[in-house]
Structure formats: C-alpha cells, structure tokens
Amino acid sequence: MKKLSILFTAFVVIASQANAQELKSKKGENYLPEKGDWSIGFNPSGLFKYVGNIFNGTDNNDAPNVDFLKTGVIVGKKFVTAHQANRAIVNLDINTGKIISPTYARDTAIPNPTVGESPILAPLISRTLTVTNSNFNVTLGVGKEYRKGKTRLQGFYGADVLLNIKSSKIDSATQYFKGPSQLGFGDQSSYNKSDYIRSIAHTSGLGVGFTVQGFIGAEYFIFPKIAIGAQYNYGLTFNYQAYSKEIHKFTGIGIQGLPAASDAAAYYSDFTKQGPKDNRIGLGGVGVGSISMNFYF
C-alpha cells in the first residue's frame, strides 16, 4: 500500500510538471495571458487566403469564416487577472473616391421641345460621367471577458456594448455634349446645340445603431502569447436611419435657353427626392468578428 501511494504521488508530480512544461516554450516563455497583459485581435482572413494561395498555386482560396469579426475591426483587451479582461472594440471605415468614365450613348428619354409633336429619337451623344463618393462608418464598444481553461485551449465568454454611427454621400455629374461630326453624330434637335450637365447629389441620413450582446468563443495558443480563436455573438440591437435626400440639377446654356412652357423645360427642371426613415429593433446574432488572430504582450 505504501509503495502504491508513492507511485501515485510520483505520477501526480510528473503529470503536473509535464502540464507546466507544455504551457512554457523551450525558452521559458508563457503561452497563456497573465495579469497585466494587453492584447490586440483582428481578422486574419487575408493572411489565410494568401498562405493558401502559396501552397496550392491558385488565387481563389477563401479563408474560414464564422461571421463575427469583420475585416477592419480591432479588439483590444487588458487583463485585470489571468482569467478576466476588459475589452475595447474599434472599427473605422472612412473613405472617399472619384471615378471619371467617358461613354457614348443615345438618350431616348429626352422629349421633343416642340409642343404638339411626338418625341423624336435623340441623336447619339457622348457623355462623361463623374462620380465622387464618401463613406463614414464608425463602431466603438466596450465589454468584459471571462476565461476558462488551464491548457493552451481556452474558452471565453462575456458581454459587449456597441455604438455605430454611419453616413454616406454620392455626387454624380453627367456632362452631355454633341459628338464629333466625323463619327456621324447628327444634330436632330434644338436642345442638343450646347453642352449640359445633369448632377445628382445623394446624401444618406445619419444612421445610429446601439447593441448589447453576449459572446462565447474559444482560442488555441499556437505560439507563446499568439492564439487563433473564434467567437459567436447573440444580442439586442436598435437601429435608427434618418431621411436621405437626393438633389437633381440641370445646368447648361441650351437648357437655360429653352422656352418655359415647353416639355423639355419641364424635363430639365431641378427637383429633390427624399428617402424613407427607418427604425428597427432586433434580437439575434449581430456580429463583430470572425476567426481571429490575437497577440498578447
């Protein structure tokens, strides 16, 4: 009995030492986060896709995805203990762009400016379309995380509160003008004797979203303080979208010179359209991440 007790004690000591060694690298580095550690996590789908392309010589590999951390979202953590962390979530999506696209077309929607006559087929005209767009989409959040597990595989759970603010603007201007005579572009109507510009300015209303969500997930530490994880969310979301506005303007010498009582003058009159307002509340998976890579330091 005494020998059995000694053997059991030796087994427990050896097992505990082996487990302790598993949580440290050969250089003595800890695999798991500790009190006072910071962490940064992001979606590595682009990295996974790049590596997959290298190994099989193609360019269309898709990274694994569980739809919870979108590309561009950063999750920061500060560990107050080895098993508890305060979270901060940030996503800044701010961009602007401009596209200039020359084309040739026949505009059959332009009516005949002569009252009492049937609309004629408009001549072929060349046009240059210029589109400028800007987008503002910011998500900020805070949360609390709790962790379980004593091996390199750790589970975690907790809750986040998120605020999202977004808006966008698209300005487009189409400049119409007569085509070169050498291309056979005829002038069959009086309204096409000079250039004109049709511009549209579309502004979305301010969108505001508020979310309270719970989350659960797991991480595996592939290297000391470097882990691959996945997280799923479920929460309550409220979204408000204000009215959008779209302003249409026509400018040009030919447009301004049209008879006030003509159909064409009415067609080229400036006008404004207003979009709907939207309020909604929902319960479900709201998502702030996907398969993630996390660095602890």
N, C-alpha and C positions, 0 to 999 in steps of 0.2 A: 504494500500500500504506500509505503514511504517512497519507494522507487517510482511508482506511478505518479505520485504528487510532484516529484522532482521533474519527471519528464514533461508533465503538463505545464509546469511553471516555465520550463525551458522553451517549450513550444510557444507559449504566450509571448515571452520576451523576444524570441526570434521573429514571430509574426509582426509584433509591434515595430521592431526595428526595420523589417522589410517594408512595412507600410510607410514608415517615416522616411526611409531612403527613396521610396517611389515619389514622394512629394518634394524632393530636392533633386536638382540636377547634379551631375558629376562635379560641377564647380561649386556646389553648395547653395545654389540659387533656389528660392522657394517658388513652387509652381502656383500656389494659391494666393489670392489677395490677402492683405493683412490690414490691421487697423492703421489708419492714416494714409493708405494708398489712394491714388487718383486713378481714374480710368477714362478712356475715350473709346467709343464704339462707333462703327459705321458699317454701311452695306458694301461688302466686297464683291458684288456680282460682276463688276467689270474685270476685276483681277481673276476670278474663277474662269470667266469666259476666255480671257487672254491665255491663261495657262492651258486650258483645254484645247485651244486652237494650236498651240505649240506642239502638244503631244500627238495630235492626230492629223495635223496638216490641213485643217479646214478653218473657215472663218465664221461659221454659223452655230457654234455651240451656245446653248443657253445655260446660264447659271441656275442652280437650285434656288427656289423661292418659296417662302411661306407667307408672303404678303403682310409683313408687319413693319418693316423699316424701309421706307422709300429711299431711293438714291438721293444723297444730299443731306439727309438727316444725320445729325451728330448727337449721340447720347453721352453725356459726361456724368461721372459718379465720384463721390467722396465717401470712403469707408469710415464710418464712425466706430465700428467694431469689425472684426473679421467676418461677421455674418450680417451686417446691416450697412446700407449705403443710402445717401441722399442723391437723387438723380436730377439732372437738368437736360432738357431736350430742346434743340435748336434746329430750325430749318429755314434758311434764307434763300428764296428763289426770286431774284431780281434781275431782269434782263431787258434789253432793248435791241431792235434790229431794223434794217431797212432793205427792201428789195425793189429793184427797178427792172421791169420786164417789158420790152417793146414787142408788140404784136401787130398783126393785120387782121381786120375783121369787117363784117358788114352788119351795121346796126339797123335791124328791121323794125325796132320799136319806136323810132323817131317818126312822128306823124308829119303829114304834109302841111306846111304852114298856110297854104291857101284854103280858106274856108269854103266848104261846099264840094271839094274834090276828094276823091278817095286817096288814102295814104299811098305814097309811092315807095318803091324799093330803094332804100338809101344806097348811095354809091359805096364802093369799097373804100375804106379809110384806114389809115394806120393810126395806132394809138400807143401811148406809153403809160403803163400802169406803175405807179409808185406806191408802195405800202410800207408804212412805219408802224411798228408795234412795240409796246412796252408792257411789262408784267411785274406786279408786286405781290408776292405771296410769302408771308412770314408766319411761322409756327413757333411758339415758345411754350415750355412746360416745365413743371417740377413734379417730383414724385419721391416715393420711399420704396426701397427694395430690401427684401429679406432673403437670405440664402440658407440652403440646407446641403449637407454632404461633407464628407471628410476626405474624399478621394479627388482625383483630377476631373471627375464628372460631378458637377454641382448643379442642383436645381435652384431656381429663384422665383419669387412671386412678390407682388406689391400692387401699388396704385399710382396713377399719374393724373394730373390736372393740366389740360392743354388749352391754349388760346391761339386761334388762327385768324389772321387779317389778310384780305386779298383784294386786289383791284386790277383792272387791265384797261388798255386804251389801244385802239387800232385806227390809224388815219390812212385812208387810201385816196389817191388822186389819179384820175384817168384823163390824160390830155389827148383830145381828138384833133386831127388835122388832115387836110387833103393829102392824098398820096401823090407821089411824083407822076407826072403825065406820061413818062416813058414806061410806066408799069400799066398804063391803060386805065387808071382810076378816073372815071368820068365825074363831072360835077352836075348832078341831075336835080339839085335843089338849092334854093336860095339860102337856107340856113347853114350850108356847109361851105360858105365862102370865106370863112376865117376860123382860126383855131378856137376851141373852147375847152374848158376843164370842168369835169364833174368830180367833186370831192365829197367824201363821206368820213365823218368823224364819229366813231363808235366808242363810247365810254361806259364801262360796266359800273353798276352801282357798287358801293362798298360792301364787301362780304365779311361777315364776322361769324366765327364758329367757336363754341365752348364745349369741351369734352371732359367728362370724368370717367376714367376707365381703370379696370383691374387687369393685371397681366400675369402670365405664368410662362416659364421657359426653362431652358437648361443650357449649360455651357460645358465644353470639354477643353481642358488646358493642354494644347498640343505641344507647347513650349513653356518654359517658366514665364509666368505673367502674360501669356498670349493665349487667347481662347477663341474658339468658334462656337457660336450659340444660335439659338432660335427662340423666338418669343411669340406668343399669341395673346391678343387683347380682346376684351369684351367691355363695353361701356355705354354710357348715355351721352348723346350728342345733341346740341342745339345749334342750328344754323340760321342766320339771317342774311338775306340778299336784297339790297336796296334796288330801286328802279334803275334801269340802264337808259341811256339816251343815245340817239343816232341822228346826227345833223347832216342833211344833204344840201350841197350848194352847187350852183352852176355859174361859171364866170366865162367871159369871152366877148369880143366885140360883136360877133354875129348874134349871140344870144341876147345881148343888151339891145340890139337894134331891131328885134322882132316886134311886129305890131302887138299891142297889148291885148287885143281881142282875139288873136289867133290861137289855134290849138297848140301850136309849137311853143308859144309864150307860156301857156299854162303848163305844158310838159316840163319846161325848164325852170319853173318857179322853185325857189328854195322851200324846203319843208323839214320838219323834225318828227321823228318817231320815238316813242317811249316804250321800253320793255316792261315786263311784269316784275312785281315784288314777290319775294319768296320767303316764307318762314316754315321751318320744319324741325321736328324733334324725333329722334330715333334711338332704339336700343339695339345694339349689335356689335359686330367686330368693326372697330373704327380704324385700327391700324396705325402704327408709327414706325414700323421697321420690317425687316425680313431677316433671312440668315445674316448674322452679323459677325464681325471680327472685332474683338475687344483687346485693348492693350492696357496693362496695369503697371503703375510705376510709383 
